[in-house]
Each structure stands twice: as C-alpha cells, then as structure tokens.
Amino acid sequence: MNQVLPVERMTLDELLFRLGDALRYRRLDGWAEGFAGSISRQSRRRGWGPSEKQLHHMRQIVRELRAPAEVLIDKEDDRAA
C-alpha cells in the first residue's frame, strides 16, 4: 500500500527538494516562484533554517502542487461556465 506523506510530516530537505523541482520544471509563477527561488538560495547558507512563517508558506506551496487540478477550481468560476 503506497501512502502519501502528509506535508506537515515532510522533512525540511523534502520540502526544499519539492520546491526546487517545481522551480526546475516551471510549475510555479508569480509570488510563489520568487519565494521558492529565495528559499532555495537561502537554504545554501550554513546553519540556515526557515522561520515559522517561511515554513508555513513552503508547506502551503507544496500542498497546492500536490492537489488535483479540480480541487483548485474556484466555485464561482465553475458557475460562470
């Protein structure tokens, strides 16, 4: 049985890998792309660790990347179609 690890239980290395992967394959844009790039650069510094707010945003971005496309559709957009 293959279970998906909840984002909250992912290690920092796993979150950084997934953000880097999303940057590499251009799966992010706008603010999220800039944030992920900034985090990627900061993570190379010796002794760096994310703040609670940065960690929250990292998890949120990874969570959104993992969500099925239909979950991200706004209900108002659905009614207009």
C-alpha positions as CSV (number, residue, x, y, z in Angstrom):
1,M,0.0,0.0,0.0
2,N,1.5,3.3,-1.1
3,Q,0.5,6.1,1.2
4,V,1.3,9.8,0.6
5,L,3.3,11.5,3.4
6,P,1.3,14.5,4.7
7,V,3.0,17.8,4.0
8,E,3.2,18.6,7.8
9,R,5.3,15.5,8.3
10,M,7.8,16.2,5.5
11,T,11.4,17.0,6.4
12,L,12.9,20.3,5.5
13,D,15.0,18.5,2.9
14,E,11.9,17.0,1.3
15,L,10.2,20.4,1.2
16,L,13.3,22.0,-0.3
17,F,13.6,19.2,-2.9
18,R,9.9,19.6,-4.0
19,L,10.2,23.4,-4.2
20,G,13.4,23.1,-6.3
21,D,11.8,20.5,-8.5
22,A,8.8,22.9,-9.1
23,L,11.2,25.7,-10.0
24,R,13.1,23.5,-12.4
25,Y,10.0,22.4,-14.2
26,R,8.4,25.8,-14.1
27,R,5.4,24.7,-12.1
28,L,5.3,28.0,-10.1
29,D,4.7,31.6,-11.2
30,G,4.4,35.0,-9.6
31,W,4.9,35.3,-5.9
32,A,5.4,31.6,-5.3
33,E,8.2,31.4,-7.9
34,G,10.0,34.3,-6.3
35,F,9.5,32.9,-2.8
36,A,10.8,29.4,-3.8
37,G,13.8,30.9,-5.5
38,S,14.6,33.0,-2.5
39,I,14.2,30.0,-0.1
40,S,16.4,27.9,-2.4
41,R,19.2,30.5,-2.3
42,Q,18.9,31.0,1.5
43,S,19.0,27.2,2.1
44,R,22.5,27.0,0.8
45,R,23.8,29.1,3.7
46,R,25.5,27.2,6.6
47,G,23.2,27.0,9.6
48,W,20.1,28.4,7.8
49,G,16.7,27.3,8.9
50,P,13.3,28.7,7.8
51,S,11.2,30.9,10.1
52,E,7.8,29.6,11.1
53,K,6.2,31.9,8.5
54,Q,8.6,30.6,5.8
55,L,7.9,27.0,6.7
56,H,4.2,27.7,6.6
57,H,4.4,29.1,3.1
58,M,6.7,26.3,1.9
59,R,4.2,23.7,3.1
60,Q,1.3,25.6,1.5
61,I,3.0,25.7,-1.9
62,V,3.9,22.0,-1.8
63,R,0.3,21.2,-0.7
64,E,-1.1,23.2,-3.6
65,L,1.3,21.4,-6.0
66,R,0.1,18.0,-4.8
67,A,-3.6,18.9,-5.0
68,P,-5.6,17.6,-8.0
69,A,-6.4,20.3,-10.5
70,E,-10.2,20.1,-10.0
71,V,-9.8,20.9,-6.3
72,L,-8.2,24.2,-7.1
73,I,-11.1,25.4,-9.3
74,D,-13.0,28.3,-7.7
75,K,-16.7,27.6,-7.3
76,E,-17.6,31.0,-8.8
77,D,-15.6,30.1,-11.9
78,D,-17.4,26.8,-12.1
79,R,-20.9,28.5,-12.1
80,A,-19.9,31.0,-14.8
81,A,-19.0,28.2,-17.3
